């Protein structure tokens, strides 16, 4: 399984990247044919004072693609909710 993590409008620290990779390793127990995982971490509403953290996950499985998007006040919470 190839993991691709991209950040938009910010630079992620090592702790956040490690957190995401650790959580994604558990996906193999649910489906063994996952080819690729794309994770996009974004800051939303940058123009305003409120900055929501958005996590988007796209799973590439043979003959399927799954996509989920979730936002909250922290990247960890957004990612966990999207992964659930």
C-alpha positions in Angstrom: 0.0 0.0 0.0 1.4 3.3 -1.1 0.6 6.3 1.2 0.7 9.9 -0.2 0.2 12.7 2.3 -0.2 16.3 1.0 -0.8 19.4 2.9 -2.5 22.5 1.5 -1.8 26.0 2.9 0.5 24.9 5.7 3.5 22.8 6.5 2.8 19.7 8.6 5.1 18.8 11.5 6.6 15.3 11.9 4.2 14.4 14.7 1.1 14.9 12.5 2.6 12.9 9.6 3.5 10.1 11.9 0.0 10.1 13.5 -1.6 9.8 10.0 0.8 7.0 8.9 0.2 5.1 12.1 -3.6 5.2 11.7 -3.4 4.2 8.1 -1.4 1.1 8.8 -4.6 -0.3 10.5 -6.5 -0.2 7.2 -4.8 -3.4 6.0 -6.7 -5.3 8.6 -10.0 -4.2 7.0 -9.2 -4.7 3.4 -6.0 -6.4 2.1 -6.2 -5.1 -1.5 -5.7 -1.4 -0.9 -3.3 -0.2 -3.5 -2.9 3.5 -2.7 -4.1 6.0 -0.1 -4.1 9.7 -0.7 -4.5 12.0 2.3 -5.1 15.7 1.9 -4.8 17.9 5.0 -6.1 21.4 4.3 -6.8 24.7 6.2 -10.2 26.0 5.3 -11.5 29.5 5.7 -8.0 31.0 5.8 -9.4 34.4 4.8 -11.6 34.6 7.9 -10.4 34.3 11.5 -11.9 30.8 11.9 -9.6 28.1 10.5 -11.2 24.7 10.1 -8.9 21.7 9.6 -10.1 19.5 6.8 -9.0 15.9 6.2 -9.7 14.1 2.9 -8.9 10.4 2.4 -9.1 8.7 -1.0 -8.6 4.9 -1.1 -7.7 3.2 -4.3 -8.9 -0.4 -4.4 -9.0 -2.4 -7.7 -12.2 -1.4 -9.5 -13.1 1.0 -6.7 -12.2 4.4 -5.2 -13.5 5.5 -1.8 -13.5 9.1 -0.8 -14.3 10.8 2.5 -14.0 14.3 3.8 -14.3 15.6 7.3 -13.6 18.9 9.0 -13.2 20.0 12.7 -11.0 22.2 14.8 -8.0 19.8 14.8 -6.4 17.7 12.1 -6.3 14.7 14.4 -10.0 14.8 15.1 -10.8 15.4 11.4 -8.7 12.5 10.3 -10.1 10.2 13.0 -13.7 11.0 12.1 -13.0 10.5 8.4 -11.3 7.2 9.0 -14.3 6.0 11.1 
